[in-house]
């Protein structure tokens, strides 16, 4: 079905590639422009501003509010974590060569954590730029997205078909995904402490209960290529169907409802939920989608 309250708003040229999205401390939307090598801000009044990173190969992916009142984002192409203040001031922290950072999140310990796609590591960066890396116990894992829990961060290991729990002390516990070649990507921690993730290769959602049990929920369209996921306040989750041009919702029990986006081929990627319950999705075609509850 098409949700009656989905609206698309242009934020960039179609080739710019809006990818990650977050609500900043200023109440505005902040997006990465993966193909243009830039950052965009969409104000509450609809005003759009963009900044170039002046680094064509930077490939910014995921963006998150930092512990210092700024936005931090992964630069997967040039091994950096970028920082943009709400006034537009840009800086960066250099990571070990070959890291290929993807997911980034602020942990409960007040540091930034990132997933090293190309280095089989999860890393920690303090706001003043000190970097610590923690190796994963396998090679070729393709660490992808991160979510923060109260005492750890959770990381999808896309090619290892597993979820890793990384304690704030650097200890790593790996949980295999039951379905083979499920290729987990997006991950989030729900209000009840459960960890939800998407299986882009299997067309399913996964849920790790607080007691460690893993349940999987097949999507109505197994070829939908679910990509990003964000928790709602009621214990459920919203997720994007990158390959099917839809946004989906699962309640705490795993019951799924999907909504078609108005424009064909929108390629929905990142998601964020505003304080008023409005859901925003980054569309690689140059728009953001607003779903009003």
C-alpha positions as CSV (number, residue, x, y, z in Angstrom):
1,X,0.0,0.0,0.0
2,X,1.0,3.6,-0.3
3,X,1.0,5.5,3.0
4,X,-1.3,8.5,2.7
5,X,1.2,10.7,4.6
6,X,4.4,10.0,2.8
7,X,5.9,13.2,1.2
8,X,9.2,13.4,-0.7
9,X,11.3,16.5,-0.4
10,X,14.3,17.3,-2.8
11,X,17.6,17.9,-1.1
12,X,20.3,17.2,-3.7
13,X,20.8,16.4,-7.3
14,X,20.0,12.8,-8.2
15,X,23.7,11.9,-8.6
16,X,24.7,13.2,-5.1
17,X,23.4,10.0,-3.4
18,X,21.7,10.9,0.0
19,X,22.6,7.8,2.1
20,X,22.9,8.3,5.9
21,X,20.5,10.5,7.8
22,X,20.2,11.7,11.4
23,X,18.4,14.4,13.4
24,X,21.0,16.8,14.8
25,X,21.0,18.6,18.2
26,X,19.7,21.7,16.3
27,X,16.6,19.7,15.3
28,X,17.6,19.7,11.6
29,X,18.1,16.7,9.4
30,X,21.7,16.0,8.4
31,X,22.5,13.7,5.5
32,X,25.6,12.2,3.9
33,X,25.9,12.6,0.1
34,X,27.9,9.5,-0.7
35,X,28.5,10.1,-4.4
36,X,29.0,13.9,-4.2
37,X,31.4,13.7,-1.2
38,X,29.3,16.1,0.9
39,X,27.0,16.8,3.8
40,X,23.5,18.3,3.6
41,X,21.3,20.0,6.2
42,X,17.6,20.3,6.0
43,X,16.2,22.8,8.4
44,X,12.7,22.7,10.0
45,X,11.7,25.5,7.6
46,X,12.8,23.3,4.6
47,X,15.9,25.3,3.9
48,X,18.6,23.1,2.4
49,X,22.4,23.8,2.8
50,X,25.2,21.6,1.6
51,X,28.9,21.4,2.3
52,X,31.6,19.7,0.1
53,X,34.3,17.7,1.8
54,X,36.7,18.7,-1.0
55,X,37.8,15.1,-1.1
56,X,36.2,13.3,-4.2
57,X,37.0,9.9,-2.8
58,X,35.8,10.4,0.7
59,X,32.5,8.5,0.3
60,X,30.6,9.6,3.4
61,X,28.2,6.9,4.5
62,X,26.7,7.0,8.0
63,X,26.1,10.1,10.2
64,X,25.2,10.3,13.9
65,X,24.9,12.9,16.6
66,X,28.1,13.0,18.6
67,X,28.7,13.4,22.3
68,X,30.1,17.0,21.7
69,X,27.1,18.7,20.1
70,X,28.4,18.1,16.5
71,X,27.5,15.5,13.9
72,X,30.1,12.7,13.1
73,X,30.2,10.6,9.9
74,X,32.2,7.8,8.4
75,X,34.3,8.6,5.4
76,X,34.6,5.1,3.9
77,X,36.8,6.1,1.0
78,X,39.6,7.9,2.7
79,X,39.7,6.3,6.2
80,X,38.5,9.1,8.3
81,X,35.7,10.0,10.7
82,X,34.4,13.4,9.7
83,X,32.9,16.0,12.1
84,X,30.6,18.8,11.2
85,X,29.5,21.4,13.8
86,X,26.0,22.7,13.5
87,X,27.4,26.0,12.1
88,X,29.0,24.0,9.3
89,X,32.6,23.8,10.5
90,X,34.3,20.7,9.2
91,X,37.1,18.6,10.6
92,X,38.2,15.0,10.6
93,X,40.0,12.3,12.6
94,X,42.4,10.0,10.6
95,X,41.9,6.3,11.2
96,X,44.4,3.5,10.4
97,X,45.0,3.1,6.7
98,X,42.7,0.5,5.1
99,X,40.0,0.8,7.7
100,X,37.1,1.6,5.4
101,X,34.7,2.9,8.1
102,X,31.0,2.3,7.6
103,X,28.7,2.4,10.6
104,X,29.3,5.0,13.3
105,X,27.5,5.6,16.6
106,X,27.9,7.3,19.9
107,X,28.3,4.7,22.6
108,X,27.0,4.9,26.2
109,X,30.6,5.6,27.2
110,X,30.6,9.0,25.5
111,X,32.9,7.9,22.6
112,X,32.3,7.4,18.9
113,X,32.5,3.8,17.7
114,X,32.9,2.8,14.1
115,X,32.9,-0.4,12.0
116,X,36.0,-1.1,9.9
117,X,34.6,-2.7,6.8
118,X,38.0,-3.5,5.3
119,X,40.1,-4.1,8.4
120,X,38.0,-6.6,10.4
121,X,38.0,-4.2,13.3
122,X,35.6,-2.1,15.5
123,X,37.1,1.1,16.7
124,X,36.6,3.8,19.3
125,X,37.3,7.5,19.0
126,X,37.2,10.0,21.8
127,X,35.9,13.5,21.0
128,X,39.4,14.8,21.2
129,X,40.5,12.3,18.5
130,X,42.2,9.4,20.3
131,X,41.7,6.2,18.3
132,X,41.6,2.6,19.7
133,X,41.0,-0.4,17.5
134,X,39.6,-3.8,18.6
135,X,40.2,-6.8,16.2
136,X,37.4,-9.1,15.2
137,X,38.0,-12.9,15.5
138,X,37.7,-13.5,11.8
139,X,38.9,-12.2,8.4
140,X,36.7,-10.9,5.7
141,X,33.8,-10.2,8.1
142,X,32.9,-6.9,6.4
143,X,31.9,-5.1,9.6
144,X,29.0,-2.9,8.5
145,X,26.6,-1.1,10.8
146,X,26.5,-0.3,14.5
147,X,24.0,0.2,17.3
148,X,24.7,1.3,20.8
149,X,23.4,-0.6,23.9
150,X,23.9,0.4,27.6
151,X,27.2,-1.5,28.0
152,X,28.3,-2.4,24.5
153,X,27.9,-1.7,20.8
154,X,26.4,-4.2,18.4
155,X,27.9,-4.7,14.9
156,X,26.6,-6.5,11.8
157,X,29.3,-8.7,10.2
158,X,27.9,-8.9,6.7
159,X,30.1,-11.5,5.1
160,X,30.6,-13.5,8.2
161,X,26.8,-13.8,8.6
162,X,27.0,-12.9,12.2
163,X,26.3,-10.2,14.8
164,X,29.1,-9.1,17.1
165,X,28.7,-7.6,20.6
166,X,31.7,-5.4,21.5
167,X,31.9,-4.5,25.1
168,X,33.3,-1.1,26.1
169,X,36.4,-2.9,27.3
170,X,36.9,-4.3,23.8
171,X,35.7,-7.8,24.4
172,X,34.0,-9.4,21.4
173,X,31.2,-12.0,21.4
174,X,30.0,-13.2,18.0
175,X,26.5,-14.5,17.4
176,X,26.0,-16.4,14.1
177,X,22.8,-15.6,12.2
178,X,20.6,-18.8,11.8
179,X,19.9,-18.4,8.1
180,X,22.9,-19.0,5.8
181,X,24.0,-16.1,3.6
182,X,21.6,-13.7,5.2
183,X,24.2,-10.9,5.0
184,X,23.1,-8.7,7.9
185,X,23.4,-4.9,7.4
186,X,21.3,-2.4,9.4
187,X,21.0,-2.8,13.2
188,X,19.3,-1.1,16.1
189,X,18.5,-1.5,19.8
190,X,14.8,-1.4,20.7
191,X,13.2,0.1,23.7
192,X,13.0,-3.3,25.4
193,X,16.7,-4.0,25.0
194,X,16.2,-6.4,22.0
195,X,18.6,-6.0,19.1
196,X,17.0,-6.0,15.6
197,X,18.8,-6.3,12.3
198,X,18.0,-6.7,8.6
199,X,19.1,-9.6,6.5
200,X,19.6,-8.0,3.0
201,X,20.5,-11.4,1.5
202,X,17.6,-13.4,2.9
203,X,14.7,-10.8,2.9
204,X,14.2,-11.1,6.7
205,X,14.4,-9.2,9.9
206,X,16.3,-10.7,12.8
207,X,15.8,-10.1,16.6
208,X,18.2,-11.0,19.4
209,X,16.2,-11.1,22.6
210,X,17.7,-9.9,25.9
211,X,18.2,-13.6,26.8
212,X,20.2,-14.2,23.6
213,X,17.6,-16.0,21.6
214,X,17.6,-15.1,17.9
215,X,14.3,-15.1,16.0
216,X,13.9,-14.3,12.3
217,X,10.9,-12.8,10.5
218,X,10.5,-13.3,6.8
219,X,9.4,-10.2,4.9
220,X,6.3,-10.5,2.6
221,X,8.7,-9.8,-0.3
222,X,11.8,-11.9,0.2
223,X,13.6,-10.0,-2.6
224,X,13.0,-6.6,-1.0
225,X,16.7,-6.1,0.0
226,X,16.1,-4.6,3.5
227,X,18.9,-2.1,4.3
228,X,18.6,0.2,7.3
229,X,16.6,-0.1,10.5
230,X,15.6,2.1,13.4
231,X,13.7,1.4,16.6
232,X,10.4,3.1,17.5
233,X,9.4,3.9,21.1
234,X,6.9,1.0,21.3
235,X,9.4,-1.8,20.9
236,X,9.0,-2.1,17.2
237,X,11.2,-1.0,14.2
238,X,11.0,0.8,10.9
239,X,13.2,-0.4,8.0
240,X,13.9,0.4,4.4
241,X,13.4,-2.0,1.5
242,X,16.1,-0.8,-0.8
243,X,15.3,-3.2,-3.6
244,X,11.5,-2.8,-3.5
245,X,11.0,0.9,-3.1
246,X,9.2,0.6,0.3
247,X,9.4,1.4,3.9
248,X,8.3,-1.3,6.3
249,X,7.4,-1.5,10.0
250,X,7.5,-4.5,12.4
251,X,5.9,-4.4,15.8
252,X,7.5,-5.9,18.9
253,X,6.0,-9.3,18.0
254,X,7.3,-9.2,14.4
255,X,4.1,-8.4,12.6
256,X,5.0,-6.6,9.4
257,X,3.3,-3.8,7.4
258,X,4.9,-2.2,4.3
259,X,4.3,1.1,2.5
260,X,5.2,1.9,-1.1
261,X,7.1,5.1,-1.8
262,X,5.4,7.5,-4.2
263,X,8.3,7.7,-6.7
264,X,9.5,4.5,-8.5
265,X,13.1,3.6,-8.0
266,X,13.8,5.9,-5.1
267,X,16.4,3.6,-3.5
268,X,15.7,4.2,0.2
269,X,18.7,3.9,2.5
270,X,19.2,5.5,5.9
271,X,16.4,6.1,8.4
272,X,15.9,8.4,11.4
273,X,13.0,8.9,13.8
274,X,12.4,12.5,15.0
275,X,11.2,13.3,18.5
276,X,7.7,14.0,17.3
277,X,7.4,10.5,15.8
278,X,8.0,11.6,12.2
279,X,10.1,9.0,10.2
280,X,12.6,10.3,7.6
281,X,14.3,8.2,5.0
282,X,17.2,9.2,2.7
283,X,16.5,8.4,-0.9
284,X,19.5,7.9,-3.2
285,X,17.7,9.6,-6.0
286,X,18.2,13.0,-4.3
287,X,15.2,13.3,-1.9
288,X,14.2,12.6,1.7
289,X,10.9,10.9,2.4
290,X,8.8,12.0,5.3
291,X,6.3,9.6,6.8
292,X,4.0,11.3,9.3
293,X,2.5,8.9,11.9
